[in-house]
Amino acid sequence: MGGFIRFYTAITLIGGVMINAANAQTPNYFDPEWRITAPSLAGLPRLRFLTSLDFPPFNFADANKKPTGFNVDLARAICNELKISAKCEIQALPWEDLEDALEARRGEAIIAGTAISPEKRALYNLSHSYFRFPGRFIVNRNTENIDTQNFLNSIAGKKIAVVENSAHAAMLKAHFENVEVSLLGSIQDVYEAVKEKQADLAFVDGVAASFWLTSTKADNCCTYLSGPYYSEYYFGIGMAVVTRKQDVDLSIAIDAALKNLEQSGKYTEIYQRYFPISPHSQNF
């Protein structure tokens, strides 16, 4: 699953790291001043979105073994926005077969969790980023003596659990120099450390943490602390819809639809179906 990666205004920028983004349940990925008009897709016989079934909550199989999830609902919303719902199809394939199917014209677009990268851009049209994965601090609810209004200074000397050899560990060591970094072997070890107060905080993927925090394993022990942290260097630019290089009009139309879905609030409506708590919200 190497293609998976696991824009919005920030108030501080440290070494390419966006810190403490503005208070919002979902970020704004598009500049509201960006003018983009969808080309006509009248000549397009159909729009087949290719996805996989192994990346919940973004794309997975429902009880009837049909594709569902955030990406699938977003694909349908794109079709609605472009007024081509009658031409819209969703097809699930193994992750490793998606690009071959696109190139063989067995689909027109991939929406499955593709990470934006220079290598992908050289091969395909990539939409504007429509989802980014923030790093988040989580803390036991019974932890005291952390001044949330002076967060960076107040965590000096604190023991912070993180998965060793991870992007989160690299960012923590590079940009939070006054903390004690506790490198652990797995994300479950990290969660357990903060739950049992063996560490003062943990630094983790905010999306995955949103599901652990609301799980029975967490038992309501913990919560986010401070805001979401973004970094193109450590966490990537985000996920994109993939189209063939020659399908320029389709790529532009998808970007136009994504921007309109964000501005209309439809994107947020879809987002709220799949995330128990928002990994992008500001928490203190």
N, C-alpha and C positions, 0 to 999 in steps of 0.2 A: 504494500500500500504506500510505496514511496511517493506517489503523486499527491497524497493528502497532506495537508498542513494542519498540524495539530500544534470615511476619512474624516477622521474627524478632528475637530479643533482640540489641540492639547495646550495646556498652559505652561508646560515645561518641556524642554527638549535637551536630553543629555546623551551625547555620543550616538545620535541616531535613534535614541529610545524615546518614544512618546510617553509622557507620564501624566497621570491624573487627568484624564480626558474629561470634558465637560459633562455635567450631570445629565444623563439621558438613559432611557431603557434600551434604545437602539442608536447606533451612531448614524451620522449622515455620510454616506459614501460619495455623494455627488455634490459638486459646487452648484448652488442654486442659480448662479449666474451663467452656468454653462448651457448654451443653447444647442439643442440637438433635435433634429426632426427625423422621424422614421421614414425611410424610403418606402415606396409602394412594394408590397410583396404579392401583388395580384397574380403574377406569373408563377408563383411558387406552388407546385402541386400539393405539397404537404410539408409539414414541419415535424420531423421525428426527433424527439429528444431522447438521447441514449443515457442511461444511468446504470448504476449497480445496486445491489441489495445488501451491501455489507458495510454501510457507513451511517448507522443511526446516530442522531435523529434526522440526518440530512437525507439519506435514501436507504430504505429498507423495505421488507415485505410486510404487508398487513396480514390480518387473520385469513384472508382469502388468497394469500400469496401474490398479491398485486403490488406494484411499486407504490410507495407512499413516502412521506417525509417532507421536510422543509424544501429540499431542492425540487421535488416532484410538484409540490403545490406552487412553488415559484415558477416553474416551467409552465404550468397551466395558466397562471396569472399573466405571464408574458404573452401567451397566445390570446388571452382575453383582451389584453391591452392593445395588441396589434390587430384585433378583430379578425382573427383567423382560427378561432376555436374549432371550427368544423374540420380544419386541416391538421389539427394538432394531435400527435400521438406520443405516448411514453413507452419506451421499450427498455427492459432490463437485460443486461448482459454481464458476464464476469468482468471485473475491473480491467484485467489484462487484455480483454478483447475490444474495449471501447474504441481506441484510436484506430485499430485496423478496420472496424466496422464503419467508422466515419470516413476513412480514406476510400473504402470500397463503396461508398454512397448508400450504405444501409441505414443511414441516419444523417440528419443535417446539423445536429448540435449535440454536444456532450454537456450534461449538467450532473456531475457526480462527485465533486470535491477536488477538481484539478487545481493545483497550486500554480500561481502566476510565477513564471521564471523566464529568464532570457532564452533558455533552451526551448521552452514551449512557444515563446513568441516567434522564434525563428521558424517554427514548423506550422503554426496555426494562427488564426485570428483569436485573440482572447478578449472577452468583454472587460469592461471596467470591473474592478473588484466589487463583489456584492456581499462578502462576509470576511471578517478578520477575526483572528483568535488572540484575545488578550491574555497576558499573564496577570495573575491575581494573587494577592496575599490573602490567606485565610487564617483565622485565629479561633482559639477556643473562647466561647462566650464568657467564661469565668476568668479570662486573663485580664489583668489590671495593669495600670501604669504605662499605657501607651497613649500618648497625646495625639489624637487624630488630627488636630489642627496644626500640629508641627510634626507630621508623621516621620519624615526622613530623619530628623534629629532624634526623635523619641525611640526609634528602633535601633539606635546605636548600641552595640553590645549584646543585642538580642540573638538568641539561637534560632536560626531559620532552617527548616528542613526543606530539602529539594532533591529531586532524583538526580543521581550522579550521571555525568556525561550527557546531560540534557541541555537543550537550548536555555532553559530556565536557570540551570546551574551556571552556565557561562555568563548570562546576563547579570545574575545576582552577584557573582564574584567580580565582574568588571565594573559595575555601577553602584554597588552598595558595599563600599569598602569597610565600613565600620561595624559590620555585623559578623556574628559567628555562623559560618556556613556548615550545616550538618548534611553531608552527602549520604543518601540512602539508596538502597538497591532497586526499589520499585515505588510506583505511585501509591500503592496500598500501604507500604511502610511509611510514606510521608503522611498520608491521611491519618494513620494510626498514631504517629508521633504527635501531631497537633491535637488529636482527640484526647490522648492520654496525658497531654501537657508535658511530654518529653522534649518538646521544642516550643518556643514561644509563638512562632508563626510558621507557615509554610508558604512557599512560592510555587505556583502550579499553573497549569492551563486552566483558564477561567471557564471554558465551555465544559470540559469534563467535570470540573469541580462543581458546576451548577447542579449536576445530577447526583454527585456524591453527597453534597450538602443537604439534599432533600430525601436521601435514601434512609432506609431503616438501619443500615450500617453506621451512618453518622449519628443517628439518634438525636438529632437537633443539637449536637454538641457545639457546632462551629458556624462561622459566618465569614463573608468577605470582610476585609478591612482595607480602607483606602480605595482608590479608584482603579480602573483598568489601565494596564501598561501595554503599549504597542511598540513594536520595533520591526522595521523591515529587515534589519540585519539579523536579528535572532529568530523572529517568528514568521517572516515572510510578508508579502504584500496582501495576500488573501486568496480567495477562491474566485474562479472565473468560469464563464460559459465558453466552450471551445467550438469554433467553426473552422471550416476549411479556408485556406488562404484566398481562394478565388471567390468565396461567398461574402464579398465585402458588404453588400447591401443588407444581407441578413445580420451580419455582425453589428452594423450601425443600428439596425432596427431593434435588436436585442438591447443594446445600450440605451436607446431612447425609451424602450419599455421599462427597463429597470429604473431609470431616473424618474419616470412618471409614477411608477409604483411606490417609490420612496416618498415622493412629494404628496401623493394622494393619501398616504397612510396605509395602503394595502400591504406594503412590505412589513410594516410593524404588526399588522393583524396576523399575517402568516407566521412571523417570528414568534409571536406570543403563544401560538398553538403548541410549540415544540420545546420551549425552554421554561422549566419550572420557576427559575429565578434568572434574571438577566445577567449574563456575564459581563455586560457592558455598562451596567448601572454604577453610579457612585455610591459607595457604602461607607458609613462611619459608625 
